[in-house]
Amino acid sequence: MHLKNITYILLFYLFTQSLTAQQNNSINWITFQQLEDSLSVKPKKVFIDFYADWCIYCKKMEKVAFKDAKVVAKLNADYYAVKMNAESSDTIFFGGDTFINKQIGKKRNPTHDIPLLLASRNNKNFSLPAIVILDEDFKISARYFEYLDRKKMLKVISQEK
């Protein structure tokens, strides 16, 4: 009976360690609402991934770069990571302002106000994938409008100060 209890305890321990390891293999994505709360408690760099369901390169980054153990560890340690569907119809309250998708019903791929505000470029249409990095003061420090494989992604998030 004693050996059986030890076996159960060992199996339970191994199972919980396996679950913990699996949880640490994914990025702790948060929403803009959670970001506002987090920034009020502790300022930290912010990594924002704007994507759309139809964006092939966005899906590829999700499978390749955002599953890489080094990328996951670096983002979870040094950034608040936000993932947002650029075509979201959600009303988002952030920083005392309200943001909506004013393009719904007017454009084929309607883009929400937040990605338009943070990831627009002069004389170029909004495009995906779009990565925006903000410093601890919530000022844009870098923007990327291309597929980033795991090596490029790690370089991007490691060079940010």
N, C-alpha and C positions, 0 to 999 in steps of 0.2 A: 504494500500500500504506500509506503514512504517513497519508494522509487517511482511509482506512478505519479505522485504529487510533484516530485522534482521534474519529471518529464513534462508535465503540463505547464509548470512554471517556465521551464526552458523554452517550450514551444510558444507560449504567450510572449515571452521576452523577444524571441526571434521575430515573431509576427509584428509586434509593435515597432521594433527597430526597422523592419522592412517598410512599414507604413511611413515612418518618419523619414527614411531615406527617399521614398517616393515623393513625399511632400516637398522635400528640399530640392528636388529635381525640376521644379516648376517656378516660374516667376510669380511673385506675389503681386499680381495686377490689382489695381484699385480704380475706383471711379473718380470723377472730378469732385463729387461731393465728399468722398472719403479723403481726397487730396487736401481739400480746404481744411478739414479737421486735423489731418496729420501735420500740415504746415504750421498750423497755429500752436501745436504742441512742440514740434521740433523742426526747424528749418533744415532742408536737405535738398540736394539736386533732384531735378525731376526729369524723367525720361517718358516721352509720350509717343506712342505708336498709333498713328491714324491708319485705318484699314477699311476695306469694303469687302463684302462677301464674294464679289465677282473678281477681285484683284488676285491674279495668279501669283505675282511676286510677293504679295502680302502672305498668302498661304504658304509659299515656299519658305519665307523667313520664319514663319511660325513653326514649321517642321524642322528647319535646319538651325538657324541662329538662336531662336528662343528655346531650343531644347538642349543646347550645348551647356554642359555643366559649368564651364568657366564663365560663360555669359550670364547664366542664371545666378551664379554666386556673386558676381560683380554687381549686377543690377539689384539683387536683393540686399546687398550690403551697403551700397553707396547711393542708391536712388530710390525715390518713390516712382514706381513704374505704373503708368496709366495707359490703358488700351481703350481706344474709342472707335466705334464704327463711324466713319466720316459721314455716312448717310443717315445717321440716327434721327429719329423723329422726336426724341425725348426733349423735354424742357429741362435745362440744367441751370441751377442756381449756383453761382460761384462768385466770390469776391463782392457780394452785394448786388450783382447784376444777374439778369435773366438772359439765357442764350437759347435760341430755337433754330430750327431748320426752316428758313424763310423760302427755300427753293422747292419745297415739296409741292408737286402739282404743276410746277413751272419748268422743270428741267428733267431730263431722263435720269440722270444720276444726281439727285439733289444733295448738296453738301451743307452740313450743319455750320452754324456761325462760328463755333469754336475752332475747327480746323481751318476755316477761312481766315480767321483772325491770327492764328498762330503759325500757319503753314502756307501762307500765300506769298507769291513772289511778284516783283514788278514785271509787267509785260508778259507774264506767263500764266496760263490757266493752272488751277489747282490740280495736282497730280498725286497719284499713289504709287508705291508706298511713300508715306511721309513720316519721318522721325523728327521730333523736336526735342532739344535738350535745353533745360533751363537751369540757371545757377541757383544758389541758395537764396538769392534775393528775388527769384522768380522772373529773371530777365533772360531772354533767349540768348544762349551762347553758341548754339549750332543747329543747323537744319540739314536734313538729308532727304533727297527725293529719288532714291534708287534702291535696288535690291542690295542688301548687305548680307553677305554670307557670314558664317561664324567668325572667321578671322577678321574681316572688316568691322563687324559689329564689336568684337572685343577691343579692337584698336580704337574705335570711336568712343566707347564708354570708358576706356582706360586713360585716354589722353585728356579727358575733361577734368578740369581742376576743381 
